[in-house]
Amino acid sequence: MHILLDAIPLNGLMTGISRYVRNLYLELERLSGVTVHYYAGRSCTRKMPVQTKPGQWMKTTSLVWKLPDPAAFGFRAATWLSYELKVRRLIRRNNFSLYHETAFTPSAVRSIPQVFTLYDLSLMKFREMHPKERVWFSDVFLKRRLDYAAHIITISDFIRSEICDELHLPAEKVTAIPMAPDPFFYPRARQECEGVIEALGLPRDYILFVGTLEPRKNLSLLLKAAECEKDIPIVLVGWEGWGENRWMEIAKREGLRDRIFTTGHVDEESLACLYSNAMALVFPSLYEGFGLPVLEAMACGCPVICSNVASLPEVAGDAALFIDPYDVEGLAMAIGKMVGDTTLRMDLIQKGLKRAAEFSWERTAKETLEVFRSVVGQD
């Protein structure tokens, strides 16, 4: 099995998609008979690319987003068409078994079987919460390229159902294979966390949010709920994404200004320490394809409050306190209950550790390889 992989996601920040590609292929490389070729538009290599430094990636991305939407879309579309051309040339010169597309649309590739990983349908269902140029790109390319994919992998049963319904695909063409927490996430002792907390200028006790600071993550709800529950610091971890940041205006209100802390993107050791030390992770997202921070927090022994929508109940199981992502009072009550009830917190910590252990990248890799073998006829 000679796999050609679109390694472009490995050039981005270490967030959900990047973690998926990295951990999946670290495990696939360990399986017998698998050879992986990584390609991100320049050279094709047998070695997994080194992750781009966060500062460099964020600077480049910010420059693109400063362009007018039509110009940014034109740049993205031209870059993608050039990439597709290079992929087709690369395939003609090599004997690959299969092409795995891990970006936002299948490639225009027919000469070998193609498997496409589609993480969610947020660009269709929550259009107003994404940059216009990204939505336009999806509108132009996704449906036009779907026929190029021999099979689609997604990351939850919830999204699999949406893909079949919204894109009118037969159920046998779409397989749900869950993600897993990075093995790097495990409980850190309090003393291990203290240096990170001090270096970041954070309070000793806090409620944590992890994710890109963008509209779909529903930060406004969290901060409005924080106004109801006095004196609980909120730490927001993640790079500042896009869209109207209404949560910033809420954070400036009297009574909240001294209780909201933002760290930006942090390294993995710091993130694991922040999870391990938090009173709870609050994840009030309106829509997720999977919701990896939920499992990461659980793996670090952090109790979780999360939305009861999309894939999140499927991922969290019975190990989280669920809230309606439109109910400020409900979230405020859940935070108050979590902070004030030690028995509840300890119960959710134990359930969370058990739940996180049910997911593994080894399982994800084996199930993915089964799909690959089926597509190329190696059953």
C-alpha positions in Angstrom: 0.0 0.0 0.0 1.8 3.1 -1.3 -0.2 6.1 0.0 0.2 9.6 -1.4 -1.0 12.1 1.3 -2.0 15.7 1.0 0.3 17.0 3.8 -0.8 20.6 3.6 -2.6 20.5 7.0 0.7 19.7 8.6 1.9 23.2 7.7 -0.8 24.8 9.9 -1.2 25.3 13.6 -1.5 22.1 15.7 -5.2 22.2 15.9 -7.9 19.6 15.1 -7.2 18.8 11.5 -3.4 19.0 11.9 -3.7 16.6 14.9 -5.8 14.2 12.9 -3.3 14.0 10.0 -0.2 13.8 12.3 -1.5 11.2 14.7 -3.2 9.1 12.0 -0.1 8.9 9.9 2.3 8.3 12.9 0.2 5.1 13.5 -0.3 4.2 9.8 3.5 4.2 9.4 3.7 1.6 12.1 1.4 -0.8 10.2 2.9 -3.6 8.1 2.9 -3.1 4.4 2.2 0.7 4.5 4.4 3.3 2.8 3.5 6.9 3.0 4.6 9.7 0.7 4.0 13.2 2.0 3.3 16.0 -0.5 2.4 19.7 0.3 3.0 21.2 -3.1 6.8 21.2 -3.3 8.8 18.1 -2.8 7.4 14.6 -2.2 9.1 12.9 0.8 8.9 9.8 2.8 9.4 11.8 6.0 6.6 13.5 7.8 7.0 17.3 7.4 8.0 19.3 10.5 5.2 21.5 11.8 5.4 25.1 10.8 6.3 27.5 13.6 3.0 29.1 14.9 4.2 32.7 14.6 5.2 32.2 11.0 1.9 30.5 10.1 -0.3 33.1 11.8 1.5 36.0 10.2 1.1 34.5 6.7 -2.6 33.7 7.3 -3.3 37.2 8.7 -1.7 38.7 5.5 -4.1 36.7 3.3 -7.1 37.6 5.4 -6.2 41.3 5.1 -6.9 41.1 1.4 -10.4 41.9 0.1 -12.6 38.8 0.0 -12.5 38.5 -3.8 -8.7 38.7 -3.9 -8.3 36.2 -1.1 -10.6 33.8 -2.8 -8.8 34.2 -6.1 -5.5 33.6 -4.4 -6.8 30.5 -2.6 -8.5 29.1 -5.8 -5.4 29.7 -8.0 -3.1 28.0 -5.3 -5.4 25.0 -5.2 -5.7 24.6 -9.0 -1.9 24.7 -9.2 -1.6 22.1 -6.4 -4.0 19.8 -8.2 -2.0 20.1 -11.4 1.2 19.2 -9.5 -0.5 16.2 -7.8 -1.6 14.8 -11.2 1.9 15.2 -12.5 3.4 13.5 -9.5 1.0 10.6 -9.8 1.9 10.0 -13.4 5.6 9.7 -12.5 5.0 7.3 -9.6 3.3 4.1 -8.7 1.0 5.1 -5.8 -1.8 2.8 -4.7 -4.1 5.6 -3.4 -4.3 9.3 -2.8 -5.6 10.6 0.5 -7.0 14.2 0.4 -7.1 15.8 3.9 -7.8 19.5 3.0 -11.2 21.1 2.3 -12.2 19.5 -1.0 -11.3 16.4 -3.1 -8.6 17.0 -5.7 -9.3 16.6 -9.4 -7.6 13.2 -9.5 -8.9 10.1 -11.2 -5.9 8.1 -12.3 -5.7 6.4 -8.9 -8.4 5.9 -6.2 -8.9 8.9 -3.9 -10.2 8.9 -0.3 -11.3 12.2 1.0 -11.6 13.1 4.7 -14.5 15.5 5.3 -14.4 16.8 8.9 -17.8 18.7 9.0 -20.3 20.7 7.0 -19.9 24.0 8.8 -19.0 25.9 5.6 -22.5 24.9 4.4 -24.5 25.0 7.6 -22.8 28.0 9.4 -21.8 30.1 6.4 -22.1 33.4 8.3 -19.6 32.2 10.8 -16.7 31.8 8.3 -14.6 34.1 6.2 -16.5 34.8 2.9 -13.5 33.7 0.8 -13.4 30.3 2.5 -17.2 29.8 2.0 -16.9 30.8 -1.7 -14.0 28.3 -2.1 -16.2 25.5 -0.6 -19.1 26.6 -2.8 -17.1 26.4 -6.0 -15.0 23.3 -5.4 -16.6 20.9 -2.9 -19.6 19.6 -4.7 -17.8 19.8 -8.1 -15.1 17.6 -6.8 -17.1 15.0 -4.8 -17.3 12.7 -7.7 -13.5 12.4 -7.7 -13.6 10.7 -4.3 -14.0 6.9 -4.3 -14.8 7.0 -0.6 -15.3 9.6 2.1 -14.1 9.3 5.7 -15.5 11.5 8.4 -14.9 11.7 12.1 -18.3 11.1 13.8 -21.5 9.3 13.1 -23.3 12.6 13.4 -21.3 14.1 10.5 -21.6 10.9 8.5 -25.4 11.3 8.7 -25.2 14.9 7.7 -22.9 14.2 4.7 -25.3 11.5 3.4 -28.3 13.7 3.8 -26.9 17.1 2.7 -24.7 15.9 -0.1 -27.0 13.1 -1.3 -24.4 10.3 -1.0 -25.1 6.6 -0.5 -24.4 5.4 3.0 -21.9 2.8 1.8 -19.7 5.6 0.4 -19.1 7.3 3.7 -17.4 5.8 6.8 -17.2 7.4 10.3 -13.9 6.8 12.1 -13.4 8.7 15.3 -10.4 10.7 16.3 -8.6 10.3 19.7 -6.7 12.4 22.2 -3.0 12.8 21.4 -1.0 10.4 23.7 0.7 13.6 24.9 -2.4 14.5 26.9 -2.3 12.9 30.4 -2.8 14.3 33.9 0.0 16.6 35.1 0.8 17.0 38.8 -0.1 20.4 40.3 3.5 21.3 40.8 4.2 20.6 37.1 1.5 23.1 36.1 2.6 25.9 38.4 5.5 27.1 36.3 3.3 27.3 33.2 0.6 29.2 35.0 3.1 31.6 36.4 4.8 32.1 33.1 1.5 32.9 31.4 0.4 35.2 34.2 -2.7 33.2 35.0 -4.6 32.8 38.3 -4.2 29.6 40.2 -7.9 28.5 39.8 -9.9 29.0 36.6 -12.4 27.8 34.1 -10.8 26.9 30.7 -11.8 27.2 27.1 -9.7 25.7 24.3 -10.2 26.4 20.6 -9.9 29.0 17.8 -11.5 32.2 19.0 -14.1 32.4 16.3 -17.9 32.8 16.2 -18.9 29.1 16.0 -17.2 28.4 19.3 -19.9 30.5 21.1 -17.6 32.5 23.4 -20.3 35.1 23.9 -22.4 32.6 25.8 -19.5 31.6 28.0 -18.7 35.2 29.0 -22.4 36.1 29.6 -22.6 33.1 31.9 -19.4 34.2 33.6 -21.1 37.5 34.5 -23.7 35.6 36.4 -21.1 33.5 38.3 -18.9 36.0 40.0 -15.2 35.7 40.8 -14.5 32.7 38.5 -11.6 33.6 36.2 -11.9 32.4 32.6 -8.8 31.4 30.5 -9.2 31.4 26.8 -6.6 29.3 24.9 -6.3 29.5 21.1 -5.3 31.8 18.3 -7.6 34.6 17.3 -9.4 33.4 14.2 -12.0 35.3 12.2 -15.4 36.9 12.2 -17.1 39.4 14.5 -15.5 39.0 17.9 -18.5 40.1 20.0 -17.1 38.2 22.9 -14.4 40.9 23.1 -16.9 43.6 23.8 -18.5 41.4 26.6 -15.0 40.8 28.1 -14.5 44.6 28.4 -17.5 45.0 30.7 -17.1 46.1 34.2 -16.8 43.0 36.4 -15.3 40.9 33.7 -12.2 42.8 32.6 -10.1 41.5 35.4 -11.4 37.9 35.1 -10.8 37.1 31.4 -7.3 35.9 30.4 -6.2 35.1 26.8 -3.1 33.1 26.1 -3.1 32.8 22.3 -1.8 29.6 20.8 0.3 27.6 23.4 2.7 24.7 23.0 1.5 21.1 23.8 3.2 20.9 27.2 1.6 24.2 28.3 -1.8 23.1 27.0 -1.6 19.7 28.9 -0.8 21.6 32.1 -3.6 24.1 31.6 -6.1 21.2 31.1 -4.7 19.4 34.1 -5.0 22.4 36.4 -8.4 23.7 35.3 -11.5 23.5 37.5 -13.3 22.5 34.2 -13.2 22.8 30.5 -16.2 24.7 29.2 -16.9 24.0 25.5 -20.1 25.7 24.4 -19.6 25.3 20.7 -22.6 25.6 18.4 -21.4 22.9 16.0 -18.5 20.4 15.9 -17.4 17.6 13.6 -15.9 15.9 16.6 -14.8 18.3 19.4 -11.3 17.1 20.2 -10.7 19.5 23.2 -13.4 17.5 25.1 -11.4 14.3 24.9 -8.0 16.1 25.5 -9.4 17.6 28.7 -10.8 14.3 29.9 -7.5 12.6 29.2 -5.8 15.2 31.4 -8.2 14.6 34.3 -10.2 17.8 33.6 -14.0 17.7 34.1 -16.0 18.9 31.1 -19.0 21.1 30.5 -20.0 21.0 26.8 -22.9 21.6 24.4 -25.6 19.0 23.8 -25.6 19.5 20.0 -23.9 18.0 16.9 -21.2 15.4 17.6 -20.5 16.4 21.2 -22.9 14.0 23.0 -21.5 11.2 20.8 -17.9 12.0 21.8 -18.4 12.9 25.5 -20.8 10.0 26.3 -21.8 10.0 30.0 -18.6 11.8 31.1 -19.6 15.5 30.7 -22.1 18.0 32.0 -24.2 19.0 29.0 -25.7 22.4 28.4 -27.9 24.1 25.8 -25.6 26.3 23.8 -28.2 29.1 23.6 -29.0 29.1 27.4 -26.9 31.6 29.3 -28.6 30.8 32.7 -28.2 27.1 32.1 -24.5 27.4 31.5 -24.1 29.7 34.5 -25.8 27.2 36.7 -23.6 24.4 35.3 -20.4 26.4 36.0 -21.6 27.1 39.5 -22.5 23.5 40.1 -19.1 22.3 38.8 -17.1 24.7 40.9 -19.1 24.2 44.1 -19.6 20.4 44.0 -16.3 18.5 44.6 -18.1 15.2 44.4 -19.5 16.0 41.0 -16.1 17.1 39.7 -14.3 14.0 40.9 -17.0 11.8 39.4 -16.7 13.5 36.0 -12.9 13.3 36.2 -13.0 9.5 36.7 -15.7 9.1 34.0 -13.7 11.3 31.6 -10.4 9.4 32.1 -12.3 6.2 31.3 -14.1 7.8 28.3 -10.9 9.2 26.8 -9.2 5.8 27.1 -11.9 4.3 24.8 -10.5 6.2 21.8 -7.0 5.5 20.3 -5.1 6.5 17.2 -4.1 2.9 16.7 -7.7 2.0 16.3 -8.3 5.0 14.0 -5.3 4.0 11.8 -6.4 0.3 11.5 -10.0 1.3 10.5 -8.6 3.9 8.1 -6.4 1.3 6.5 -9.4 -1.1 6.1 -11.1 1.6 4.1 -8.0 2.2 2.0 -7.6 -1.5 1.2 -11.3 -1.8 0.3 -11.0 1.1 -2.1 -8.0 -0.3 -3.9 -9.3 -3.8 -3.9 -6.9 -5.3 -1.3 -9.6 -7.0 0.8 
